[in-house]
């Protein structure tokens, strides 16, 4: 019996965040509230990747092949996210990285701590 080969990774999208599980057991996960940047990159139109990053540069890489309407709909909840800009970048990116969204909120400053 021949079936489809096991994928090298799969992606879960929930209301809380997105997680990519790899065949080796490793996981990349990011809560939506921590996303501060969305990038698109590609080696070819078939290999499009969405990169979600947090303030520390950690993130989750989501292949286009693993996305569905739920993923794209959830991106729309990011403040001032422009889905048309994402689609344009996805159609035109070639051998590079395009930043399609950055959080409009500036990073939270660390409080000044006073010591006695």
N, C-alpha and C positions, 0 to 999 in steps of 0.2 A: 504494500500500500504506500503510495507516494502522496504526501500532502504538501502544503505550502511550507517552506522553510521557516524556522523560528526567527522572528525579527530580532535585529540586534538591539532594539530598544522599543519602548512604548511610552506613551504620554498620557497622563491623567490631568484633566482640567476640571477644577471644582470652583465653587464660589470663593473658597479661601485662597486658592493658589494653583500653581501648575507644577507638576513633577514629571521628570523623565527617568524611567527605570531602564538600566542597561542589563544586557544578558549576563555580565560578570557580577551582578548584584549591586553595583554602585548606583547612586541616585543623585540627581540634581533637582533641587526643589526651591521654589521661591513663592512667598505669599504675595498676593496682588498688592497689598498695602505697602510692601517693600520695594516694588518695581519703581525705578526712577528713570530708566532708559530702555527703549526698544530699538534694536538694530536689525538690519536685514543683510545677509551676505550670501554669496553663491559662487560655486565654481562653474556651474552650468544651470540652465533653467530647471533641470530636474532635481538639482541638489540645493534648492533654496532653504535657508535656515533663518529662523527668527531667534534673536538673542535677547533675552530679558535680563536686565542687570539691576542689582541693588546698589546702595551708596558705597559699599566696600568693593564693588567690581565683581562680586560673586553673582552667579546667576544660573539660568537654565536655558539650554539651547534646544529649540523645538524645530524639527524638520517639517517642511511644508506637508510632506506625505502623512504626517501624524496629526495634522490640524483638521478641524472641522468647523462647522458654523458656531459651535459653542466657544471655541478658542477666539475666533474673530469677534464674536459678540461681546465676549468678556473684555477684550482689548478696548472696545468702545467706551467702557466705563472709566478708563483712565482719564484724568482731567484734560480737556482740550485735545483728546486724541483724534487725529484726522485719518479715517480709514482710507480716504482717497489717496492721501500721501503714501500710506503703506502699500496700496495696490500699485501705484506708479513706481515706487521703489522696487517692489517685487518683480515687476515686469522689466525693469531697466538695469538692475544691478549686475555688474560683470566683474568678476575677480576683485572684489573690494568689499567694503563695509559701508552701509548707508545708515545713519542715525535718522530714524523716522519719528521719534518722540522722545522728549525729555520732560521730566516732571517740572511743572511751573513753580513748584514750591522750592524755595532755597533750602539747602541742608540746615537742619536744626543745629544751632550753635550750642556748644558745650557750655554749661553754666560756669561762671567764674566762682571758684571755690576759695573761700577765705579760711585760713588756718590760724588758730590762736597760738 
